[in-house]
């Protein structure tokens, strides 16, 4: 997938939105311990509490604030959870 022309933070904000859509109807009790941990990581890294509204959106502002380690942690949690759902669906 090509990077978004508006930059990495726009890509991450889009991923936040997609993760929220994917997880909104999934109950934590339907997940095992590993999947609950990855979900908690995503929720923590997507949390926009305390971020001021911006024309760009709070998710993009939050994405700008992530360290490189946090970006990697987010990416790893997305990949791990996607793989977990794939395995579960087989």
GIQUIRA-V387817 format. One record per residue. RES is the residue in three letters. SS is DSSP state (H for helix, E for strand, - for the rest). PSI is psi in radians with two decimals (none if undefined). Layout:
# GIQUIRA-V387817
res=RES ss=SS psi=PSI
res=RES ss=SS psi=PSI
This chain:
# GIQUIRA-V387817
res=UNK ss=- psi=2.34
res=UNK ss=- psi=2.62
res=UNK ss=- psi=2.61
res=UNK ss=- psi=2.45
res=UNK ss=- psi=-0.37
res=UNK ss=- psi=0.01
res=UNK ss=- psi=3.04
res=UNK ss=H psi=-0.72
res=UNK ss=H psi=-0.56
res=UNK ss=H psi=-0.70
res=UNK ss=H psi=-0.79
res=UNK ss=H psi=-0.74
res=UNK ss=H psi=-0.68
res=UNK ss=H psi=-0.70
res=UNK ss=H psi=-0.67
res=UNK ss=H psi=-0.86
res=UNK ss=H psi=-0.79
res=UNK ss=H psi=-0.69
res=UNK ss=H psi=-0.75
res=UNK ss=H psi=-0.74
res=UNK ss=H psi=-0.73
res=UNK ss=H psi=-0.60
res=UNK ss=H psi=-0.19
res=UNK ss=- psi=-0.54
res=UNK ss=- psi=0.16
res=UNK ss=- psi=2.11
res=UNK ss=- psi=2.42
res=UNK ss=H psi=-0.55
res=UNK ss=H psi=-0.30
res=UNK ss=H psi=-0.03
res=UNK ss=- psi=2.66
res=UNK ss=- psi=3.14
res=UNK ss=H psi=-0.75
res=UNK ss=H psi=-0.86
res=UNK ss=H psi=-0.65
res=UNK ss=H psi=-0.66
res=UNK ss=H psi=-0.76
res=UNK ss=H psi=-0.69
res=UNK ss=H psi=-0.78
res=UNK ss=H psi=-0.68
res=UNK ss=H psi=-0.81
res=UNK ss=H psi=-0.82
res=UNK ss=H psi=-0.71
res=UNK ss=H psi=-0.78
res=UNK ss=H psi=-0.30
res=UNK ss=H psi=-0.12
res=UNK ss=- psi=2.14
res=UNK ss=- psi=0.28
res=UNK ss=- psi=2.28
res=UNK ss=- psi=-0.04
res=UNK ss=- psi=2.26
res=UNK ss=- psi=2.54
res=UNK ss=- psi=2.57
res=UNK ss=- psi=2.62
res=UNK ss=- psi=-0.48
res=UNK ss=- psi=-0.33
res=UNK ss=- psi=2.60
res=UNK ss=H psi=-0.54
res=UNK ss=H psi=-0.69
res=UNK ss=H psi=-0.67
res=UNK ss=H psi=-0.78
res=UNK ss=H psi=-0.78
res=UNK ss=H psi=-0.66
res=UNK ss=H psi=-0.51
res=UNK ss=H psi=-0.20
res=UNK ss=- psi=2.43
res=UNK ss=- psi=2.92
res=UNK ss=H psi=-0.67
res=UNK ss=H psi=-0.71
res=UNK ss=H psi=-0.66
res=UNK ss=H psi=-0.74
res=UNK ss=H psi=-0.72
res=UNK ss=H psi=-0.74
res=UNK ss=H psi=-0.85
res=UNK ss=H psi=-0.77
res=UNK ss=H psi=-0.72
res=UNK ss=H psi=-0.72
res=UNK ss=H psi=-0.88
res=UNK ss=H psi=-0.77
res=UNK ss=H psi=-0.75
res=UNK ss=H psi=-0.69
res=UNK ss=H psi=-0.77
res=UNK ss=H psi=-0.71
res=UNK ss=H psi=-0.79
res=UNK ss=H psi=-0.66
res=UNK ss=H psi=-0.83
res=UNK ss=H psi=-0.72
res=UNK ss=H psi=-0.55
res=UNK ss=- psi=-0.13
res=UNK ss=- psi=none
